[in-house]
Amino acid sequence: WRKALYLTLTRSAESIVHESQNGFVTVYDGYPKSTVHLLIIPNKKLKSPQQLTRSGEFGLPFLRQVREYATWLVGELHKQENLKELNFKVGIHAVPSLEPFHVHVISTDMRSSRIKHKKHWNSFNTPFFVELSEAEEILQRDGNLHSILSREAHLRDDLLCNVCGHNFGGHFTKLIRHVMVCSQHPATKRSAAVDDYSENQTKSRRLES
């Protein structure tokens, strides 16, 4: 299972690949945790964030190139009428469950039937999710990303609404119900077209392990 993404890279079906250029392949996450959830996979022999260093082939220039590509990709997503009001974040998991190295581009509404338990939520809404800008800062300071391994403990954090910050402790079902109606959540006003995008992403763009 850990190497499932390698199998994905051998496929070219439009139902899997969202976009491919400039040394990157962007695929639809097989189990999307939000309305839009994409994975950027560089065409490099890189397994994990812990292989990144300040200099060398997988140094700061490489990570900056990834961030620039991700910024461009988000811009392209915002050109779509049904996605232009969504906010996105771009980052990596401190301890990824899959190889090779990949970057998540995910909308912040976190509305998906694929979020089934606490770990799913905390994977994207605690410091376990390391935004690329922060990863650059750590790499510049420390010369590697080894320090982020300790962030795996955040998967056990209390469940917090990612907009209003309300603490639900370990009550996952209450959190999900709240997110659907949170008055401060921009997703409560999203269009039906966005819902259609989410449904299509889940049904027809699923990665198979």
C-alpha positions as CSV (number, residue, x, y, z in Angstrom):
1,W,0.0,0.0,0.0
2,R,2.8,2.4,0.9
3,K,4.0,2.3,-2.7
4,A,0.6,2.7,-4.3
5,L,1.5,6.0,-5.9
6,Y,4.2,4.3,-8.0
7,L,1.5,2.3,-9.7
8,T,-0.5,5.5,-10.3
9,L,2.5,7.0,-12.2
10,T,2.4,4.1,-14.7
11,R,-1.1,5.1,-15.8
12,S,-2.2,7.8,-18.2
13,A,-6.0,7.8,-17.9
14,E,-7.6,11.2,-17.7
15,S,-9.6,9.9,-14.8
16,I,-6.4,9.8,-12.7
17,V,-4.1,12.4,-14.1
18,H,-5.2,16.0,-13.7
19,E,-2.2,17.8,-15.3
20,S,1.3,16.9,-16.4
21,Q,4.1,19.3,-17.4
22,N,7.3,21.0,-16.2
23,G,8.7,17.9,-14.6
24,F,5.5,17.2,-12.5
25,V,2.5,15.0,-12.6
26,T,-0.6,16.1,-10.8
27,V,-3.1,13.4,-10.0
28,Y,-6.5,13.3,-8.3
29,D,-6.2,11.9,-4.8
30,G,-7.9,8.5,-4.7
31,Y,-9.6,9.3,-1.4
32,P,-10.1,13.1,-1.5
33,K,-10.5,14.8,1.9
34,S,-12.0,18.0,0.5
35,T,-13.9,19.3,-2.6
36,V,-10.6,19.6,-4.4
37,H,-7.7,17.3,-3.4
38,L,-4.8,16.9,-5.8
39,L,-1.3,15.4,-5.4
40,I,1.8,16.9,-7.1
41,I,4.4,14.2,-7.8
42,P,7.8,15.4,-9.1
43,N,9.4,13.3,-11.8
44,K,12.3,12.6,-9.5
45,K,13.6,9.6,-7.6
46,L,12.6,11.0,-4.2
47,K,10.8,8.9,-1.6
48,S,10.1,11.2,1.3
49,P,10.5,14.7,2.7
50,Q,13.4,13.5,4.8
51,Q,15.6,13.2,1.7
52,L,15.4,17.0,1.2
53,T,18.5,18.9,2.0
54,R,19.6,22.6,1.9
55,S,21.7,22.0,-1.2
56,G,22.1,19.3,-3.8
57,E,19.6,17.7,-6.3
58,F,16.8,17.8,-3.7
59,G,17.8,21.1,-2.1
60,L,16.0,24.5,-1.6
61,P,16.0,25.3,-5.3
62,F,14.1,22.1,-6.0
63,L,11.5,22.8,-3.2
64,R,11.0,26.3,-4.5
65,Q,10.4,25.0,-7.9
66,V,7.7,22.7,-6.5
67,R,6.1,25.6,-4.6
68,E,6.1,27.8,-7.8
69,Y,4.4,25.0,-9.7
70,A,1.9,24.6,-7.0
71,T,1.1,28.3,-7.0
72,W,0.6,28.2,-10.7
73,L,-1.7,25.2,-10.3
74,V,-3.8,26.9,-7.7
75,G,-4.1,29.9,-10.1
76,E,-5.4,27.6,-12.8
77,L,-7.9,26.1,-10.5
78,H,-9.2,29.5,-9.5
79,K,-9.8,30.2,-13.2
80,Q,-12.6,27.7,-13.1
81,E,-15.9,29.4,-12.3
82,N,-17.0,26.8,-9.9
83,L,-13.8,26.8,-7.9
84,K,-12.8,30.5,-7.8
85,E,-14.2,31.1,-4.3
86,L,-12.3,28.2,-2.7
87,N,-9.2,28.7,-0.6
88,F,-6.4,26.2,-1.0
89,K,-3.4,25.1,1.0
90,V,-0.3,23.4,-0.3
91,G,1.9,21.1,1.8
92,I,3.2,17.8,2.9
93,H,2.6,15.3,5.7
94,A,5.3,15.2,8.3
95,V,5.2,11.4,8.1
96,P,3.7,10.5,4.7
97,S,1.9,7.2,4.4
98,L,2.7,6.8,0.7
99,E,5.8,7.0,-1.6
100,P,7.1,8.7,-3.7
101,F,7.4,12.3,-2.4
102,H,4.2,14.1,-3.1
103,V,2.6,17.5,-2.2
104,H,-1.0,17.9,-1.4
105,V,-3.0,20.7,-3.0
106,I,-6.3,20.8,-1.0
107,S,-9.2,23.1,-0.7
108,T,-9.8,24.2,2.9
109,D,-13.6,23.4,3.0
110,M,-12.8,19.9,4.1
111,R,-16.1,18.6,2.9
112,S,-15.8,14.9,1.9
113,S,-17.4,11.6,2.7
114,R,-13.8,10.3,2.7
115,I,-13.1,11.9,6.1
116,K,-14.0,9.0,8.3
117,H,-12.1,9.5,11.5
118,K,-9.9,11.7,13.7
119,K,-6.6,10.9,11.9
120,H,-8.1,11.9,8.5
121,W,-9.1,15.3,9.9
122,N,-5.9,16.0,11.9
123,S,-3.7,15.0,8.9
124,F,-4.7,18.3,7.3
125,N,-5.7,20.5,10.2
126,T,-2.8,20.3,12.7
127,P,1.0,21.0,12.4
128,F,1.2,17.4,11.0
129,F,0.4,19.2,7.7
130,V,3.5,21.2,6.8
131,E,2.8,24.0,4.3
132,L,5.5,24.3,1.7
133,S,6.5,27.8,2.8
134,E,7.2,26.5,6.3
135,A,9.1,23.5,4.9
136,E,11.3,25.9,3.0
137,E,12.0,27.9,6.2
138,I,12.9,24.7,8.1
139,L,15.1,23.4,5.3
140,Q,16.9,26.7,5.2
141,R,17.4,26.8,9.0
142,D,18.2,23.1,9.7
143,G,19.5,21.8,6.4
144,N,16.9,19.0,6.5
145,L,13.4,18.2,7.5
146,H,14.1,15.6,10.1
147,S,12.6,17.7,12.9
148,I,9.1,17.4,11.5
149,L,9.0,13.7,12.2
150,S,8.0,14.5,15.8
151,R,4.8,16.1,14.5
152,E,3.2,12.7,14.1
153,A,2.0,13.2,17.7
154,H,-0.4,15.9,16.4
155,L,-2.5,13.2,14.9
156,R,-3.8,12.6,18.4
157,D,-4.6,16.2,19.1
158,D,-8.2,17.3,19.9
159,L,-10.4,17.9,17.0
160,L,-10.8,21.6,16.1
161,C,-13.0,23.3,13.6
162,N,-10.5,24.6,11.0
163,V,-12.4,27.9,10.7
164,C,-13.8,29.0,14.1
165,G,-11.5,26.9,16.2
166,H,-14.2,25.2,18.4
167,N,-12.7,22.3,20.3
168,F,-14.6,19.0,19.9
169,G,-12.2,16.9,21.9
170,G,-12.5,13.4,20.5
171,H,-16.0,13.8,19.2
172,F,-15.5,13.3,15.5
173,T,-19.2,13.1,14.5
174,K,-20.0,16.3,16.3
175,L,-17.1,18.0,14.5
176,I,-18.3,16.9,11.0
177,R,-21.9,18.1,11.7
178,H,-20.5,21.4,12.9
179,V,-18.4,21.9,9.8
180,M,-21.4,21.5,7.6
181,V,-23.2,24.4,9.3
182,C,-20.4,26.6,10.8
183,S,-21.6,30.1,10.2
184,Q,-18.0,31.3,9.7
185,H,-17.2,28.6,7.1
186,P,-17.1,29.9,3.6
187,A,-18.1,26.5,2.2
188,T,-21.6,27.0,3.6
189,K,-22.3,29.4,0.8
190,R,-20.6,27.5,-2.0
191,S,-22.4,26.8,-5.3
192,A,-24.0,23.6,-6.4
193,A,-21.4,23.5,-9.2
194,V,-18.7,23.0,-6.5
195,D,-20.7,20.1,-5.0
196,D,-20.8,18.6,-8.5
197,Y,-17.0,18.9,-8.8
198,S,-16.6,17.1,-5.5
199,E,-18.9,14.3,-6.4
200,N,-17.2,13.8,-9.8
201,Q,-13.8,13.7,-8.1
202,T,-14.9,11.0,-5.7
203,K,-16.8,8.8,-8.2
204,S,-14.8,9.0,-11.4
205,R,-11.3,10.1,-10.4
206,R,-10.5,7.5,-7.8
207,L,-7.0,6.0,-7.6
208,E,-7.0,2.2,-7.2
209,S,-4.5,0.7,-4.9
